[in-house]
Amino acid sequence: MIIMMVTMSLAGIAKEYIPLKTTSLKHCRKRSRSNRFIRRNALIQKGQYVDEDDFVTGEQPAFPLLVKENGVHFAVYLNDGAMVGVFLDQRDVRRKIRDEYAKGKTVLNMFSYTGAFSVFAALGSAAKTTSVDLANRSLPKTIEQFSVNGIDPEAHNIVVMDVFKYFKYAVKKALKFEMVILDPPSFAKSKKFTFSAGKDYTNLLKDTISITEDNGVIIASTNCSTFDMKKFKNFIDVAFKEMNGKYEIMEQFSLPADFKTIPEYKEGNYLKVVFIKKIKG
């Protein structure tokens, strides 16, 4: 089942493009594209998505390109800025979900974007996945990722809706899930809600706890570089205490081994993922 609801665009934060030096002709062309990128990024930060081609120079291939991650296909668009369709830093987490956690479970994937976690959960024999994201293009993107893996998107729920509204919707409809995946951006804004990981992750977890089945699993993830794993775990602890709940940390992940970091730049080791079991109280 595919559910379409009226939404606002997710305000992503993109970095300013800096053109490379080349011949004068190419430099002028890149400078023109760079100016366009700057204008585009300014609109993105205001929550106004601009559907443009980010191709710069050279021979442009046909998109999407199909890439394979741990045996799973993804349709990627290298001409689409940073949002190519899949973020490789989460590949170990996705594999763990498919291989060890998804089987037989109802799975809710919040801030789902292209549905990458949902695809892995479905291929891990999840009973059903529900993917929720407020970006309108998350619907066709998620359908595409299911389709390139031979998964019928009609067998799963794809919801275009503000995530924070969906929590209220789920409570109202008495919906609960056996696994909830949280992978919010560090900052997101819609007409009624503003989310900052450093300030609001505890409340996000509390909303999640309320719609997670007893003995269910919450996969809490953040790419926010302003706090470390210790503080992130404190968010988890506070959330469960304020909900009068009990939990067990089952395992945790940071960046894969080939994402090299250095001690002098702690912000570079940004990824924090914790698998949490909600213990029946």
C-alpha positions, 0 to 999 in steps of 0.5 A: 500500500502506498500512502500519499499525503500533502507535505512540505519539502525537507530543508537539507543543508548542502555545501557550497560548490567550489569549481576546479581550475581548468581551461578558461572555457571550462572554467567559465562553464564551471563558474556559471554552474557554480553560481547556479549551485550556490543559488540552488543551495540557498533555496534548499536551505529555505526548504525549496527543493530545486529539481536541477541537473548537477552535472558539471563537465565531461561525458555524462552517463545515463542515470540511474546507475545501478550499484551493489551493496552487500548483494543489494542494488541501489539506483544512484544519481551522481548528478544529484548533488550529495543526495545520490540515493544511498549513503555508504556510511550506513552499509554495515548497519543495513546489512546487520538489519537484513541478516539478523534483525528484520525477519518476521518484524513490522518495520518503521523507517523514519526519515526514510528518503529513498527507503534504503533501510526498508529495502534491506529489511524487506530482503531480510524477510520483514513482515512489512515495512513502512517508510516515512519521509516528508520529501515528496520525491521520497515516494518515487525514489523508494518505489524505484529502490524496491523495484530494482531489487524485485520487491513489490512496493505495493506490499509495503507502506510508503508514506509522504508525511511530516515524521513528527505528524506521523508519530501523532497519527500512529498513536491515534491509530494505535499503530505499533512496530516491532522495529523502528529505524531513526536516521534523522538529519542533524537539522530539519525544518517544516512549517510547524516543526524544527528538529535539531539533533543536539536539542531534540533527539531525546524527545524524538526517542520518546515519541519512538518508544511510545509506538514500539512494541515491548521487546521491539528494537529501536535503531537510533542513528545520528550523523550530528558531529557536535556530540559524541557517542557518550552523549548520544547514549545519555539521550537514550537513557534520559528518554527511557527514564522519562517514559518510565521504560527499561531498555538494553543496548544490544550493539552499536556502530560508528563509521566503517573501517574505510571511512578514515578519521583522525583523533585531531578532528573528532567531528570527522567521526560523526556517525553514531548508531545504537541498537536498543531493545525496549524491555517489557516493563 
